Amino acid sequence: MMTSRVLRRSLHHFLSLRTLGTAAPRMQASGHLERSPSRAVRADSLPVMLTFEDPSAFRVKSFWELVRALGVFRLCSVPILVNNCGKIMSIAQTLLGKRLFALFMRPSVYAQFVAGESEGEIAQSMEKMSCLGLRPMLAVPIEEDLGESSGEHRYDQNLASMLECVSMSHSNTWSKDPMMQLKITALISPELCVKLTTLLSEQQYDLDLLVRAMEGESISFPGLQDSENEHFLCGLQRLNKVGEASANKVRVLVDAEYTYMNSALSLVTTAMMKKFNQDSAWIWNTYQCYLKESRSLLLKAVRLSISESFCLGVKLVRGAYMDKERNLAKKEGRSEPVHESWEHTNDSYNGSLDILLELISQDPQRYRVIVATHNEKSVQHAVQRMEELGIDKDGGSVCFGQLLGMCDHVSLTLAQQGYLVYKSVPYGSVDDTLPYLVRRAQENRTVLQGIRKERDLLRQELRRRLKQGLK
């Protein structure tokens, strides 16, 4: 056993030096990121079926689903509607009343992006998804931002919803390896997360201390007032209950949020990893590649997983809070935390992906990643590197993820070729999911306005159905 442990540590040390030193892209004299020729994606070498140009991927959809998707995507591509959708929906709800408003929303926007409200509706959506080769990643649409905190009772109610999500994900046969999403701010107040992030810039909290607090020990954390400390202890114990309920059953993917609270979220998530990820990655953290510091944060997490001996699960995203991050930085007179251009963000994403794929190729049991993106080139890049590194498409260490109701031409094509594909699936009533839908529309406006290709493929399939019907 001792020999095995020493070999593992030596392997991890070797991997850390090799990967951390060579995986990052080089800089050209112009300041742009340059990728190694051996790692360049050769478009002509990609299989035809993974160019995502075939409208036949939509043949599994009903006629009404095609029409609904085209209508919703058309609305989502109008900037003035997306930018003001919160106000528009609020006015519509006031004028029509909640019941009539829900009747209008349910068959349209709600049906496009939400699985349903009752367990029967959710089960029907999940079974259909499973038949298409897609796996659900359930998401309880509970989230809070600054000024929205609602007290311990509400956080306890949120905990009950999270535990119900764990049970629903595990007890059904929708997915062989179920996943769910978790927002820390549903269980710990955003205000405390902001304060902790400020404190962490000056001092570090010991992970063992957080683990002990999760297990019920009364810990006094430096820098917090008594009331804040008490709330933090309650929040950690709530998270511990989610971890205990999901360990060895459901993989919990913790969402990243705004930079002014992300350090605290990562600290808590890492403590959960240390406790629950000894044998496999059951708790995952999210890394937002539009942030300039994303690469260094990822490398820090890799080193920490080695030094603290836990498995690392990573949800890799570009990020969804770009406008707010830039506006906040401008207001506070500091440099923007996000990359200057879409190209730099792409380089950041693909570079981080390369690091993780290299690690997975060496130790697929210890590292896992979900390539959570709607960007076709990044998906192609991942598929190409998996093939080059000999990573099994269905081995479980690498999977892909998109939002329910979006980017289906990519999701369905990947699933048809045997890759593991998850769809982020929110569920709940129209009232419960309305804030979620508004925020997702606004945060993903770049994606929503760039779905022209998907609309074109939907139109092609719709025309084919109509011609077939006339014949």
N, C-alpha and C positions, 0 to 999 in steps of 0.2 A: 504494500500500500504506500509506504514511504517513497519507494522508487518511482511509482506511478505519479505521485504528487510532485516529486522533483522534476520528472520529465515534463509534466504539464506546465509547471512554472517556467522551465527552460524554453518550452515551445512558445508560451505566451510572451516571454521576454524577446525571443527571436522575432515573433510576429510583430510585436510592438515596434521594434527597431526597424524592421523591414518595411512594414506598412506605413508607419508614421513618417518615415524618412523618404519614401519614394512615391507614395501614392498621390500626393498633391501635385496638381499641374504646375508646370514651370511658367515663368513670366518671360514674355518677349520684351525686347527693348521698348516697344511701344506701350508697354504696361498691360497688354491684354494677356489673358491666360492662354497657354499653349499646351496642347495635349500630346502625349507621347505618340509617335506614329504607330507603335505596336498596339495602342489602345484605341486608335481612331475607328469610328464606326464606318464600315464600308457599306454604303447603301445598296450597291449592286450585289452584295453577298447575303443580304437579308432575304429570307423566304418570301415569296410573293404573297402568301396568305397573311403576313404580318406587316403589310404596307397600309392596312386599314382603309382600303379603297373600295371594298366589295360591299354593295348594298344588301347582299343576300344575308348578311348578319342579322338584318331586321326581319327576316321572314318568319321568325318565331313570334313576332309581335302581332297582335290583332289589328284589324283595320282602325278601330277606334283609338287604340294606343298610338298608332302612327299619326292620326289626325290631331290627337291631344298634344303629343310631343311637338309637332310642328307649330301648333298654336301657342303653346307655352314658350317655346324657344324664340318665337317671333316677338312676343311681348318682352321677353328678357333681353332682347337685343336692342331695345329702345332705351337709350341712356336716361332720358327724363323720367321714364317709368321706374327704372331700377333705382335711381338716386332718390326718388320720392315714394318708393313703394310702401314704406312704413306709414307715412301720412295718408296716402291714398287708401290703404287697407283700413286704417283707423276711421277715416271719414265714411267709407263704405259700410263698415260695421255699425257705425252710429246711425246712418240713414236707413239701412236695411234691417237692422236688428241682428242679434247674434244668430238666431235660427236661420233666417233667410240668407244671411252672409255665409254661414256654414254650408247651406245647400248649394250656393254658387261656387264656393271654394273646393268642396269635396271632389267633384268629378274633374276638376281642372288642375290648378297649381298644386293643391294638396295631394291629389292622386298621383301626380307626376313625381313628387319628391318625398312622400311619406308613405310608410307601409300600411298604416291603418291605426285604429284606436283600440278596438276590442282584441282579445287574444285570438279570436276566430279570424278576424280580418288580417291580423299580422301573420298567423299561420298560413293563410291562403297565399299571401304575398311571398312568404318565405319558401313555400313548397314549389311555387311557380319558378322562383329564382333558382332553387336547387335543381329543377328539371332542366334549366338552361346551363347548368354547370357552374353557376355563380354561388358564392358563399356569403351569407349575411354577416355584417358586423353591426350589431344593434347599438343604437345611440339614444340614450334618454335625453331629450331636448331640454336639459336644465342647465342654465348658466347664469352667472351674475357678473356685473362689472361694478366699478366704484360707485357708491351711492345706492346700490340695490340690495345691500345686505338685509336679511329679514329675520335674524335671531336663531337661537339654537333649535327651537321647535321645528322651524322650517328646514334646517339642515338635517335634522333627524328624519323628517319626512322624505327628503331627498335621498338619504341613506336607504330607506325602505324601498324607494323606486330603483335604486342601483342594485340592491340585493334581488329584487324581483327580476331585473334585467339579467343578472347572473343566472338565476334559476331558469328563466325562459330560454336563454342561450344554450344551457347545458341539457335541459330535460327533453328537448326536441331533437329530431334527427335531421335537421336542416343542414348541418355542417359537421364534417368529420373532426375538424379542429376549430371549434367556435371562438370568435373574438367579440369583444364589445369595447365601446369607447367610454372614457371617464373624464370629466372635468373636475379638477381639484376644487375650483371655486364653487362647485355645487355642495361641497362639504366643509370648506374652510373659507372664511370671509375674504373677499378681494383686498379689503383694507389691511388685514393682517399680512397677506401675501406681499403687498407693496412694502410694508414696514420691514418684513423679514428680508426682502430683496435689498433694501437699503442697509440693513445690519450686516448682511453677508458680504457687502463690498468692503467692510472693515474687519470682519472676523468670520471664521468658519465654524459651523456647528458639527460636532462629532456624529457620524452616522449611527454609532452604537447607542448614543444618547437618544436619538429619535426612535430607534427600534425598541428600546426599553420603554419609552413613553407610549409607543403604539400598544405595547403589551399591558399597559395600565399602571406603570410606575409613575409616581408623582415627581416629575422633573421640573426644575425651575430653569428656564432658558434665559441667558443673559440678554439684557436690552429690552425685555418685554415687561409691561406692567402686569399686575396680578390678574386683572380681568382678561388681558390678552393671552397671558400664559395659560389660564384656565380654558379659554376657547381653543387655543392651539392643541392642548392635550386632548380635548374632546374631538377635535377634527382628526388628529392622528389616530385616535381609537376608532373613529368611524371608518377611516381608510383601512385600518387593520382588519375590520370586519369584512370589508370588500375583498381584501387580499386573502383572508382565510376561506371565504366562501368560494372564491374563484380558483385557488391554487389546485393544480392538477386537473382542472376542469375547463376553465375558460381563460383565454389570454386577454388581459386588460390593457388597452392602449390608452395611455394618459395623454390628453391633448395639451399642446403648448398654447399660450395665450399672448398677452402683450409683454413687451420687454420690461416694463416697470414691475412685473411680478414673476417673470419666468425663472429667475434664479431660485426663488422660494419653491416654485412648483417642481423644478428639477431636483432640489435638495430632498423634498418629501418623496418624490418618485424614486430617487436613488436609494433612499432608506428602505422603501418597499421592495426594491430589487434585491438589496442585500439580504432581506429576510426571506423573500419568497422565490428568488431565482437561483437557488443553489444547484438544482439539477436540470432545470430548463427555464426558458424565458417566459414567465407567466405575466410579468409586469413589464410594459414597454414604455419608453419615453419618446416624445416627438421632437424632431429637429427641423427648424424652419430655415431653409437654405437661402431665402432672400435676405437674411441677416448677415452682415459682414463677419460676425464672430461665429457663425454656424460651424465652420470647419474646426476651429479651435475647441469649441464646446463638444463636438463629436469626438475629437481625439482625446480630450480630457476624460470623457465618459468611457472610452475604450481602455485608457490607462487605469482608471478607477475600477473598472470591472475586473481587470487583471490583479491589481493590488488587493482588492477586497474579495476576490474569488467568487464572483457571481456571474451568471449568464446575462448577456446584453441583448435586449430586443429594441429595435429602432423603427419608428414610423417616420419615414423621410418625406417631407412636404416642401413645397416652395414657400408657402405662407399666405395668409389671408387678411392681414391687417396693415397692408402697405400704406394706404392713404392716411390712416390714423397715426401710424408711427411717424410718418414724415411731417404731418401737421403738428404733432406734439413736439417733435425735435425742433421745428422751426419756431414754435411758440416759446420754448425754453432756451433758445439760442445755442443749441448744441448741434453737432454734426449728425446727419441722418444715419440711423443704424442699419438701414437697408441698402442693398447694392444700387449703384447709380443707373444700371440698365438691365433690361430683360436678359441680354446676352451674358452679363456677369452672373446673374442669378442662375442661368442655365449651366454655366461652367461650375458654379458652386455646387449645384445639385448633382451633376454628373460626376464631379470629383469626389464628393462625399459618398456617392453610390459606389464608385470604384474602390474606395477604402473598405467599405463593408463587404463587398463581393469578394475581395482578396481575402479578408478574414474568414468569411464563410467557406471559401474553397479549401482553407486549411483546417478549419474546425467547425463543421456545419451544426454540431450539437450545441455549441456555446454561443453562437451569434445568429441572429435572425433579423430580417428586414422586410418591411412592407413598402414597396415602391408606390407610394400614394401620390399619384399624379395623373392629370388629364393630358399631359404633354406627350404626343406620339413619339417624338424623337428620343425622349428620355426612356420611354418604354422599349423602343427599338434598341437603344444603347444597352439597357439592362439585359434584354434577351441575347444580344450579341455577346456580351461579356460572360453571361452564364454559360453559353456554348463554348467559348474559348477556355473558360476556367473549369469546365466539366462539372458544373453545378446542376443537379437534377431539377428539372422543371416542376416535378411533383414531390420533391423531397421534404418540403415544408419550411426550409430555411429562407427561401425567397418567395414572396407572394406579391401580388399587385392589388391596388385598391383605387376605386373611384366612388363618387357620390351616387346614390340611388337616383335614377332618372336622368343622369348625365353621362356623356362619353360612352354610350352603350356600344357603339361600333368598335371601340377599343376593347371594352370588357368582354363582349361576346366573342370577338375574334380570338383573344387570348385564351378564353375558356375552351373554345372549340379545338384549340391546338394543345390542350392539356396542361396549361399553366394554372396556378392557383390564383383565383381572382375573388376579392371580397368587395362587396358594395356597402358603403356606410349607410345604414338604414335607421333613420329616425322614426319614432312612432309616438302616438298620443292623439289627443283631440285637436280640433282646429284651433281652439283657444290656446292650448298648451304649446302647439308647434308654430304658431304665428310669429312669435319673436324669433324663433330659430330660422324660419323661412325668410324673414326680412333680413336678418343678419347674414345668412348665407348668400342671399341675392346680392347684397351690397358688398360683402367681402370677396365674392367671386365674380364681380362684374366684368373683369378682364376675361375670365373663362366664358361667362355667359354671352359676352359680345363676340367671342371668337369661335362660336360653334357653327359657323356657316357651313363647314364641311359636313357636319352631322346632319344639318338641315337638308343639304343637297342629297345626301344618301337616303334620308327619309323620303324625300320627294321622289327619288328614283324608284324606291320600293312601292310607294303609293301609286305612281303611274303604272308600274307593272301590274299591280293588283287590279287597277281599273281596266287596263287593256285586256287582262285575262278574263275579267268579268264580262266585258263586251263580247269577247269571242265565245 
